[in-house]
Amino acid sequence: MQGGILQKSDQVTISGKDLTLRQVFKNIQQQTGYSLLFANGVVALNLEEKVTVDFNRTALRDALNTLLKSRNLVWMLVDESIIVKKQETPPTATVGGDTTITGIPISGTVADMEGNLLIGANVILKGTSIGGSTNADGRFHLPTVPKGSILIVSSVGFETKQVKVNSSNIIVKLNPAVSSLDETVVIAYGKTSKRLSTGNIGSVKAKDIENQPVTNPLLSLQGRVPGLQITQNTGISGGSVTVRIQGQNSILSGNEPLYVVDGVPINSQLPATGNDYVLGSANENGAKGGKGNPLSYLNAFDIESIDILKDADATAIYGSRAANGAILITTKKGQPGKTKVDLNLQHGWGKVSHILPMMNTRQYLDMRYEAFKNDGIDWRDPAVSANDLKLWDTTSYTNWQKELIGNTAQFSNANIAASGGTPTIQYRIGATYNRQTTVFPYKNFADEKAAFSSSLTINSPNQRFHLQWSNNYMLDDNRLPSLDLTLYSILLQPNAPALYNQDGSLNWEPDANGNSTFTNPLSNAVKEYQNKTANLISNVVASYKLGPSLQLETNMGYTSNKTDDYSSLPITAIRPEWRNTIQQRGASFGNRSLTSWIIEPQLRYSRVFSSLQLQALFGGTISNRSETGGTLNTSGQSSDEVLRNPMAAATWNYQGAFINKYKYTAGFSRITLNWDRRFILNLTGRRDGSSRFGPANRYHNFGAIGGAWIFSNEELLQNNARWLSFGKLRASYGTTGNDQIGDYGYISTYGPTVGVEVPYQQVATIYPTKLPNANLKWETTTKFQVGIELGFFKDRILANATYVQNQSSNQLLSSVLPTFTGFNELLQNFPAVVKNTAVELGIVAQLLKGNTFNWTMSGNLTIPKNRLTAFPTLASSAYANLYVVGKSINIAKTYHLQGVDPATGQYTFSDAHGAPTSMPTFPDDYNVIIDLSPKLYGGLQNTFTYKGINLDVLIQYTKQVGSSLIFGNNSAITPGAFNRSGGNQPVTVLNRWQQTGDQRPIQKYSTQVSEPLATYAQVSDANITDASYLRVKNVSLSWSVPKAVTKKTVNDLQLYLQCQNLLTITNYKGLDPEVLGTNSLPPLRVITFGVKAGF
């Protein structure tokens, strides 16, 4: 079958042996000027097949027939393109429309700019209801179209194009979407675009993820998405991260979002192994959870996009798993085309960006002398213990922050990936090696990751069968000290002894009796902690088209996360006088195994009825998760050399063992109606069943309705408001649930009786560990959100605003039981209601757009508010002193500090009636309420491009309050006191009371370690101060080397510089305003250099 008239060059000259078909077709394109397109059905054609040809001024028609006829292929000419396709006549798309219109029948194809034909592209006759969509061959057919009319052609991920009908054969090439409105957005069980979405969804693409030198992909989201707050709780590699989507919904039963990688849910929290304290915890308000973060074991370089689902319209189809929102991670897949190899090499350095001003030796000694004087104690008295003044060198000075956390961490990363394929088979394989050392003073500390990813996509020749298989595997070997050394770096006295003796052993600075006067912080460094984790996420998606409108699909996934960790207590880490007496050497061996599988069969239906597009999804979920683990503690080994061998120990103790099973089943559906690309209605429903509830309450229904009106498509606005290129109103309402309560809450549980020297009748016994509650019910979150999205001047400026109102009820909390019951608590539902409201704002603007220079600015702002709106039984519950109805659930109850009494030099507080008191009582005087929730947060990003140079700057900001270090070091060691583990103080306490009549904010020094008034001051309202900050979160500078320089050696070559946490502007009186404390290492400032090459 041929069509059209050959006009440019109807003759070709090609001669040679063992030429590939690819070479022959390329020569034909070069000699004739026509582009060759291969329909999706042409999968049997092997372009690498070698042929012998001898075309000498041969007619193009004859040459094509010679090459294609024997391969059961034909060609046709459409405009400037030659389309190669199968012999049979292609089926046409279903079309609806007004049959009274007279015209000509037209056929055509829709392809991208590289010639790949697009399936499911929409073709609508402008101003009418006539329309259709392209079929499996990328073709469409409209039976009656007036000549000279306009076709509107659109497809997700591409710019909409208008084409004038001048002939019966039309080929349309669509440009990739330039407007972010047309970028592909991943939603639950599908894809859409921002333009057509009815939900509140944020999206971050691979470019922004790869611009940041982070190993946990969650950290690349900070400051980029409204309604999403991410806190890095520690600067230690593999450490914990707190993620909150639109606030905290549950008081105590879990606020983690649902994480889905390529359609496979993964654990939102990792159960503790018993040794992994150094990794930190993301717990809030006592919520149960583990250490570290599961996304630390997913390679950021393998991620294509991360989409954040926030409202009920987007999350209700996930039911109980997405009450706190969902984060969908899509990994990179192969694309049709020749094999492409990408190489990325990167190296850099990390440092603690801010050092807390602490006392030097002179200031510290003066504080100690003054404290003894105030207490009327002569420190020179032999009966008085003052080792820091008597035994330690009072002329020495060490900046312990510089010594313990002031080193430079090394950051190295190497990544390589190969991808390519044909229209029927696409593949991608990738490998990454990453190594990070620490800022701690021990050379053996490092986190080494090796990651491997693969994907394979197979399409049948007729495009009816589709199979996609993806795997992401990471092996992580993380070596750290057993405890974070940050707190020691702050508390340690400036004249504390040297860390090492002259022989290289740890120094304990013993007194005349041989007793240690100094807790050497490096004892926690020689207590080695090693965490080895193997993480696998595997996914298979298989689909088959039963007909033009019906598709059967199955998603199957498997995850495995296995951890073995080790924590040692060598003899060198024990105070010499305690060795083998009070304390023995030992080691702990932790293990954790998390496995899960999921099967989700789905049936999809899609059809066009005139101006109405209908999409329906029906499916089910069967899921199973297993968790096992525990800790083996050993002691009494004869040597440090055998600590890693449990059999070398004299004693063993296995504790913290857990074996959990979680089963989950559900049925779900979604129906989407799109009328004339103006009115969109989305209906979702789900019925969940969870093994965490008793038979009477095991199943629950969830659902949502979402709608959007794209008013910019109204003819009135199109004709009279051309400056408005896009306008959409959207709203959604629905319910989701929460079952993050742990397993077996509704039944009695038992544990083994341990420590019994003579078991009863030599039989091991068990004892009850928890009371059952068969009446446990789901927490339920009702979400209502309404928003507006606007585009101005051909989408040069895009703005959006959303109002959020989420309400969570039926809170799952523990009720305190009387001691005579034998149990501490009972998990049950409370009639408490938590309400989160917020205003989310976002803008993207192309401020300058030229041939060589472009400037794009994007920003977002969230103004949240959290309230406990109801708790009828609060006054009689164990939570009466923690929460207040009408206030945030993230509050601090404090004393009110009036100041320092000029006469006595001691702190004065207010009692419950406002009268001054020097001894406040709890809980009566503990009545000042401070909301610790952020007042606002967001980010601002600016991207500048000039020719091959790209500069990207991201600024993150948060307005909040937090506990500071004004009245001391936030420990039990009050100003003036001494402890062998520390006693230094921030310089803020220098402004203290010294004599009668002094008006100072700090009371007089005292040698009492836990002086009550000083302790009260550190938990008073005066110690909670402004902790707002503005942080230059990321700076990325890159230069794409001109192709004239690289020539044929590489396809793409880019040199780049990346900076993370470059600069922080804050008035916070503490180490870091994001971490808000002194127990954890703050996020490091990281600067890296790298090179990317494409072959």
FIFIVEX-286591 format. One line per 8 residues: for each residue x, y, z of C-alpha. Coordinates in steps of 0.25 Angstrom, whole numbers. Example, Ala and Ser with C-alpha at 12.3 -4.5 7.8 and 13.67 -1.06 7.14 Angstrom:
<recs>
49:-18:31; 55:-4:29 .
</recs>
This chain:
<recs>
0:0:0; 6:13:-4; 0:27:-3; 4:41:-7; 14:46:-18; 29:45:-17; 34:59:-20; 47:62:-14 .
56:51:-20; 50:38:-26; 63:31:-28; 74:26:-18; 88:20:-20; 92:10:-9; 102:-1:-11; 109:-11:-2 .
110:-24:5; 106:-27:19; 99:-14:21; 89:-13:33; 75:-9:30; 78:3:39; 89:8:30; 80:6:18 .
69:13:23; 78:24:28; 83:26:14; 69:27:9; 66:38:18; 78:46:15; 77:44:0; 62:47:-1 .
59:57:11; 48:48:15; 47:43:30; 44:29:32; 34:25:43; 31:11:48; 18:8:53; 17:1:67 .
13:-12:60; 26:-13:53; 33:-21:63; 38:-33:54; 47:-24:46; 61:-25:51; 68:-12:48; 82:-19:51 .
79:-30:40; 90:-30:29; 86:-29:15; 93:-27:1; 87:-16:-8; 91:-10:-21; 82:2:-24; 88:10:-35 .
78:22:-38; 67:13:-34; 53:18:-32; 50:20:-17; 37:13:-19; 44:1:-24; 55:1:-14; 45:1:-3 .
37:-10:-9; 50:-18:-10; 53:-16:5; 39:-18:10; 31:-27:2; 38:-40:6; 37:-36:21; 21:-35:20 .
22:-20:21; 17:-8:13; 19:7:13; 11:19:11; 15:34:9; 8:44:17; 12:58:16; 28:58:18 .
28:44:24; 29:30:20; 21:21:29; 25:6:29; 15:-3:35; 9:-17:34; 2:-22:22; -12:-23:28 .
-21:-11:28; -20:-4:42; -33:-4:51; -39:10:53; -42:17:66; -56:18:71; -62:32:67; -74:39:72 .
-79:52:66; -90:59:59; -93:51:46; -100:63:39; -87:70:37; -82:68:22; -68:67:18; -57:57:15 .
-52:45:22; -38:47:28; -27:37:34; -14:40:40; -4:37:50; 1:44:63; 16:43:67; 26:50:76 .
37:58:70; 46:45:69; 36:38:61; 30:29:72; 16:27:69; 6:30:81; -5:22:85; -17:28:92 .
-15:42:87; -27:50:86; -32:56:73; -44:66:73; -50:74:62; -50:88:68; -63:94:71; -71:81:70 .
-73:68:77; -66:59:67; -53:53:72; -46:40:74; -33:34:79; -21:27:73; -21:12:72; -9:2:75 .
-3:7:62; -3:22:66; -14:24:55; -27:31:55; -39:32:46; -50:42:45; -61:39:35; -66:53:32 .
-58:65:34; -60:78:26; -48:82:18; -41:94:25; -45:91:38; -36:90:51; -32:78:58; -28:79:73 .
-18:68:76; -13:65:90; -6:54:98; -1:53:112; 13:58:113; 12:66:100; 8:80:96; -6:81:90 .
-5:84:75; -16:90:65; -15:85:51; -22:90:39; -29:79:30; -24:81:16; -23:66:11; -29:53:15 .
-15:48:20; -10:55:32; 2:53:41; 4:60:54; 17:62:62; 15:66:76; 26:74:84; 29:69:98 .
22:77:108; 28:91:111; 18:95:121; 19:88:134; 4:86:133; 5:76:122; 16:68:129; 13:54:133 .
8:52:148; 8:38:154; -5:36:162; -10:23:169; -11:12:159; -9:21:147; -4:34:141; -10:48:137 .
-5:62:135; -5:74:144; -15:80:134; -25:69:136; -23:65:150; -34:67:160; -25:64:172; -15:72:180 .
-2:66:175; 13:70:176; 23:65:167; 39:65:167; 46:60:155; 60:53:153; 67:66:150; 64:73:163 .
67:60:170; 80:58:164; 85:72:166; 86:69:181; 97:61:187; 88:53:196; 87:38:198; 73:38:203 .
63:43:192; 54:49:202; 64:59:205; 63:64:191; 49:68:194; 51:78:204; 46:92:201; 40:88:188 .
26:83:190; 15:91:198; 9:83:209; 21:74:210; 30:76:222; 43:68:223; 52:69:235; 66:62:234 .
68:58:249; 83:55:248; 94:57:239; 99:43:240; 98:35:227; 86:26:228; 80:34:239; 65:36:242 .
56:46:234; 43:51:239; 32:53:227; 19:60:230; 9:62:219; -1:73:223; 2:72:237; 0:62:248 .
-13:54:248; -11:44:258; -7:47:273; 1:34:275; -2:24:265; 7:27:253; 8:39:244; 16:33:233 .
12:34:219; 10:22:210; 23:19:201; 20:13:188; 32:9:179; 28:5:164; 14:1:170; 20:-7:182 .
17:-2:196; 29:-2:205; 31:-1:220; 29:13:225; 37:10:237; 48:1:241; 47:-7:254; 59:-5:263 .
69:-16:264; 73:-12:278; 87:-7:274; 83:4:264; 82:16:273; 92:25:266; 83:25:254; 72:33:261 .
57:32:261; 46:39:254; 36:37:265; 27:49:270; 19:50:283; 23:35:286; 18:29:273; 23:15:271 .
35:13:261; 49:9:259; 62:15:255; 67:20:242; 59:22:229; 55:11:219; 57:21:207; 72:21:211 .
73:8:204; 67:13:190; 77:19:180; 74:33:177; 81:32:163; 71:21:159; 58:30:161; 51:37:150 .
41:44:158; 34:46:172; 20:49:173; 13:54:186; -2:51:188; -8:59:198; -23:60:197; -34:50:198 .
-37:50:183; -22:45:181; -21:36:193; -34:30:196; -32:19:186; -21:14:195; -30:14:207; -25:12:221 .
-10:12:216; -11:27:212; -17:34:223; -5:42:224; -3:44:209; 5:36:199; 19:37:193; 20:30:179 .
34:27:174; 36:23:160; 49:18:155; 56:20:142; 52:10:131; 58:8:117; 53:15:105; 53:11:90 .
65:15:83; 80:12:81; 87:8:94; 91:19:102; 102:19:113; 101:29:124; 113:31:134; 113:40:146 .
125:42:155; 125:51:167; 134:54:179; 132:64:190; 134:68:205; 124:70:217; 126:79:229; 118:83:241 .
114:97:237; 112:104:250; 120:102:263; 112:106:276; 119:117:284; 124:110:297; 132:115:308; 147:115:307 .
156:110:318; 157:123:325; 142:126:325; 140:111:330; 149:112:341; 144:126:346; 130:119:345; 134:108:354 .
142:117:364; 130:126:365; 120:114:367; 128:109:379; 128:123:385; 113:125:383; 111:111:390; 121:115:401 .
130:103:398; 145:103:398; 149:95:386; 163:94:391; 158:85:403; 163:71:401; 149:66:404; 143:74:392 .
143:67:379; 148:76:368; 156:68:358; 155:79:347; 162:89:356; 171:80:364; 176:69:355; 173:74:341 .
182:84:334; 176:97:336; 185:104:325; 180:95:314; 169:98:304; 162:89:294; 151:92:285; 144:79:286 .
134:82:275; 145:84:266; 152:71:271; 140:62:271; 131:67:260; 140:76:253; 146:67:243; 143:66:228 .
135:55:223; 138:50:209; 127:48:199; 129:39:187; 119:34:176; 120:26:163; 108:23:155; 107:16:141 .
94:12:134; 91:6:120; 78:7:113; 71:6:100; 63:-4:92; 53:-5:81; 38:-2:81; 35:-16:86 .
47:-18:96; 53:-7:105; 63:-9:115; 71:-2:126; 82:-6:135; 90:2:145; 100:1:156; 104:11:167 .
115:11:177; 114:22:188; 124:24:200; 122:34:211; 131:35:223; 128:43:236; 132:56:243; 136:47:255 .
150:45:259; 151:31:255; 156:26:241; 149:13:240; 135:20:240; 129:20:226; 116:17:220; 117:9:207 .
106:6:198; 106:-3:185; 93:-2:177; 88:-10:165; 76:-7:157; 69:-13:144; 57:-12:136; 51:-19:124 .
39:-16:116; 33:-25:106; 22:-21:96; 15:-31:87; 16:-27:72; 1:-23:72; 3:-15:85; -8:-23:92 .
1:-30:102; 11:-22:111; 20:-27:122; 29:-19:130; 39:-24:141; 48:-16:150; 57:-18:161; 65:-9:171 .
75:-15:180; 84:-9:190; 95:-14:199; 99:-5:210; 110:-6:220; 110:5:230; 121:6:241; 118:17:251 .
121:19:266; 111:13:275; 107:27:280; 106:40:273; 118:49:279; 111:62:277; 106:64:291; 120:60:296 .
126:71:287; 117:81:294; 118:77:308; 132:73:310; 140:83:318; 150:92:311; 162:87:320; 158:72:319 .
170:63:317; 175:58:304; 168:47:297; 180:38:296; 192:34:305; 206:34:299; 205:19:296; 192:22:288 .
183:16:298; 170:23:302; 173:33:314; 164:32:326; 172:42:334; 172:34:347; 173:40:361; 183:35:372 .
174:24:375; 173:19:360; 159:24:358; 155:30:345; 152:45:346; 149:46:331; 139:39:322; 146:38:309 .
137:41:298; 145:32:289; 140:20:297; 128:21:289; 136:21:276; 144:9:279; 130:3:282; 128:0:268 .
115:-1:261; 113:-8:248; 100:-9:240; 99:-18:228; 86:-17:220; 82:-24:207; 69:-17:201; 61:-22:189 .
49:-16:183; 44:-25:171; 32:-22:162; 25:-29:150; 13:-22:143; 6:-30:132; -5:-25:124; -14:-30:112 .
-23:-22:104; -36:-30:102; -42:-20:93; -41:-6:88; -46:-1:101; -43:-12:111; -30:-16:118; -27:-26:128 .
-15:-23:137; -8:-30:149; 3:-23:158; 11:-32:166; 22:-28:176; 32:-34:185; 41:-26:196; 52:-31:205 .
60:-23:215; 70:-32:223; 79:-25:234; 90:-31:242; 96:-21:251; 107:-22:262; 111:-14:274; 123:-16:282 .
128:-13:296; 143:-16:296; 151:-16:308; 157:-3:304; 144:4:305; 142:1:319; 148:10:331; 160:2:335 .
155:1:350; 142:-6:345; 148:-16:335; 144:-30:338; 138:-26:351; 127:-16:350; 126:-18:335; 131:-28:325 .
134:-27:310; 123:-32:301; 116:-30:288; 102:-30:283; 97:-36:270; 84:-30:264; 76:-36:253; 63:-31:245 .
56:-38:233; 45:-31:226; 38:-37:214; 25:-34:207; 18:-38:195; 6:-32:188; -3:-36:176; -13:-26:170 .
-21:-30:158; -28:-19:151; -38:-17:140; -38:-4:132; -48:2:123; -47:14:114; -56:20:104; -60:33:97 .
-75:36:95; -76:49:87; -70:59:96; -70:50:108; -57:42:112; -59:31:121; -48:24:129; -52:13:139 .
-43:4:148; -47:-8:156; -37:-16:165; -33:-23:177; -21:-24:186; -15:-36:194; -3:-33:202; 5:-40:213 .
16:-35:221; 25:-42:231; 35:-36:241; 45:-44:250; 56:-39:258; 63:-38:272; 76:-35:279; 86:-45:284 .
94:-39:296; 107:-46:299; 118:-44:310; 130:-50:316; 139:-52:304; 154:-55:307; 159:-45:297; 154:-33:288 .
159:-41:276; 147:-51:278; 136:-41:280; 130:-44:267; 128:-59:270; 116:-61:279; 121:-75:283; 133:-69:290 .
124:-62:300; 122:-67:314; 108:-62:315; 97:-60:305; 84:-53:306; 74:-52:295; 64:-40:296; 54:-31:288 .
50:-43:279; 38:-40:270; 31:-49:260; 20:-41:253; 10:-44:242; 2:-34:235; -9:-38:225; -17:-28:216 .
-27:-29:206; -36:-19:198; -45:-16:187; -44:-3:180; -50:5:168; -49:19:161; -57:25:150; -53:37:143 .
-62:46:134; -56:57:125; -66:65:118; -61:73:106; -47:75:114; -55:85:123; -62:77:134; -55:66:141 .
-61:57:151; -53:46:159; -60:36:168; -52:26:176; -56:15:186; -49:5:194; -52:-6:204; -40:-10:213 .
-38:-22:222; -26:-22:232; -21:-33:241; -18:-22:252; -33:-22:256; -43:-32:262; -53:-39:253; -64:-29:256 .
-56:-17:251; -47:-23:241; -53:-17:229; -56:-2:226; -60:6:214; -53:18:209; -56:27:197; -55:41:191 .
-60:50:180; -52:60:173; -56:70:162; -50:80:153; -55:91:144; -45:96:134; -51:109:132; -40:114:122 .
-46:105:112; -59:113:112; -61:120:99; -64:133:106; -51:134:113; -43:129:101; -49:140:93; -48:151:103 .
-37:148:113; -25:143:104; -15:147:115; -21:135:123; -16:123:117; -21:113:128; -31:113:139; -36:102:147 .
-44:101:160; -43:87:167; -49:82:180; -49:68:187; -55:62:199; -53:48:204; -49:39:215; -36:30:218 .
-32:22:230; -20:18:238; -16:5:244; -2:8:248; -3:2:262; 5:-10:261; 1:-25:260; -8:-33:269 .
-14:-21:277; -27:-28:278; -23:-41:284; -15:-46:296; 0:-47:294; 10:-55:301; 25:-56:303; 36:-66:309 .
39:-65:323; 54:-62:325; 64:-61:336; 58:-73:343; 69:-81:349; 61:-93:352; 49:-95:342; 36:-101:348 .
37:-116:345; 49:-112:335; 38:-107:325; 40:-93:319; 28:-84:322; 22:-72:316; 15:-60:322; 4:-50:317 .
10:-38:311; -2:-30:307; -17:-30:309; -26:-31:297; -36:-21:291; -45:-28:281; -53:-14:279; -41:-7:273 .
-46:1:261; -39:9:250; -35:23:252; -42:31:241; -38:44:234; -47:52:226; -41:62:216; -47:74:209 .
-39:82:200; -42:93:189; -32:100:180; -30:108:168; -19:107:157; -16:119:148; -7:121:136; -4:134:130 .
2:138:117; 3:125:110; 7:118:123; 19:127:125; 13:129:139; 6:118:147; 0:120:160; -8:111:170 .
-15:112:183; -21:101:192; -29:102:205; -27:89:213; -36:84:224; -33:70:229; -40:64:242; -36:51:248 .
-45:44:259; -46:31:267; -31:33:271; -24:20:275; -17:23:289; -12:15:301; -20:16:313; -13:15:326 .
-17:3:335; -16:1:350; -4:-6:355; -12:-18:361; -16:-22:347; -2:-26:344; -1:-18:331; 3:-3:329 .
-7:0:318; -18:-4:308; -19:1:294; -33:6:291; -40:17:283; -42:30:289; -53:41:284; -42:51:281 .
-42:59:268; -30:65:262; -32:76:251; -21:81:241; -24:93:233; -14:100:223; -13:109:212; -3:104:201 .
2:114:191; 11:111:179; 16:119:167; 25:116:154; 29:127:146; 38:128:133; 43:142:136; 53:143:124 .
52:134:112; 62:136:101; 70:129:91; 82:128:100; 78:133:114; 66:128:122; 62:130:136; 51:122:143 .
46:124:157; 38:115:166; 33:116:180; 23:110:190; 18:114:203; 10:106:213; 3:113:225; -2:101:234 .
-10:100:247; -12:88:256; -23:87:266; -28:77:276; -43:80:274; -49:70:283; -45:60:294; -57:59:304 .
-50:49:313; -37:57:313; -38:62:328; -39:48:333; -29:42:324; -14:40:325; -12:51:315; -18:62:323 .
-4:69:325; 0:67:311; -11:73:302; -21:84:303; -34:84:294; -33:96:285; -18:95:284; -8:88:275 .
-5:74:279; 10:78:277; 10:87:289; 20:90:301; 14:92:314; 24:100:322; 27:109:334; 26:124:333 .
40:130:336; 39:144:342; 54:146:343; 65:147:353; 62:152:367; 72:164:369; 73:161:383; 75:146:384 .
81:144:370; 71:132:367; 60:130:357; 46:134:360; 34:128:353; 19:130:353; 10:121:360; -4:117:355 .
-10:131:359; 2:139:353; 8:142:367; 24:141:368; 29:128:374; 43:122:375; 38:108:375; 28:105:365 .
20:92:366; 16:82:355; 6:82:349; -2:94:355; 9:104:351; 12:97:338; 2:105:330; 9:113:319 .
5:107:306; 14:108:294; 11:103:280; 23:96:274; 17:94:261; 23:102:249; 16:115:246; 20:114:232 .
30:107:223; 33:107:208; 44:108:197; 49:117:186; 56:112:174; 63:120:163; 68:114:151; 77:122:141 .
82:116:128; 92:123:118; 96:115:106; 102:102:112; 103:108:127; 92:105:137; 91:110:151; 80:105:160 .
78:111:174; 68:106:184; 65:113:197; 57:107:208; 51:114:220; 43:111:232; 37:120:243; 36:113:256 .
40:113:271; 49:103:278; 56:100:291; 69:108:291; 82:108:299; 81:121:307; 80:116:321; 90:105:320 .
94:93:312; 80:86:312; 85:75:321; 85:72:336; 98:78:338; 94:93:342; 104:105:340; 115:103:350 .
114:88:353; 124:77:349; 122:64:343; 132:54:338; 124:53:325; 123:68:323; 120:82:329; 123:93:319 .
113:103:316; 109:112:305; 114:127:306; 100:132:308; 101:128:323; 112:138:325; 102:149:326; 99:144:341 .
95:150:354; 108:152:363; 104:162:374; 92:168:380; 84:178:371; 89:171:358; 78:171:347; 83:159:339 .
75:148:331; 84:137:337; 83:133:352; 96:131:360; 105:119:358; 104:107:367; 112:94:368; 99:86:370 .
98:77:357; 83:77:356; 80:90:363; 65:91:363; 62:105:358; 73:104:347; 66:92:342; 52:99:343 .
58:110:335; 62:101:324; 48:96:322; 42:110:324; 35:118:313; 47:127:313; 56:116:308; 47:114:296 .
51:125:286; 50:128:271; 56:116:263; 53:121:249; 63:120:238; 66:122:224; 75:112:217; 82:112:204 .
78:97:203; 84:94:189; 93:101:179; 96:93:166; 105:99:155; 107:91:142; 114:94:129; 110:85:117 .
123:84:108; 120:88:94; 119:77:84; 129:84:75; 139:81:87; 135:67:90; 133:63:75; 130:48:74 .
137:44:87; 124:46:95; 110:50:92; 108:58:104; 119:63:114; 115:72:126; 124:77:138; 117:81:150 .
118:87:165; 107:83:175; 106:89:189; 96:85:200; 92:93:212; 102:103:208; 97:115:217; 88:116:228 .
82:130:233; 76:129:247; 75:135:261; 74:121:267; 82:120:280; 86:106:277; 94:96:268; 84:95:257 .
70:100:255; 65:88:247; 70:78:257; 66:86:269; 75:80:280; 89:75:284; 88:60:284; 89:58:268 .
99:63:258; 93:74:250; 92:73:234; 105:74:228; 109:85:218; 113:77:206; 121:82:194; 124:72:182 .
129:73:168; 126:63:157; 125:60:142; 114:53:134; 116:47:121; 107:41:111; 111:31:101 .
</recs>
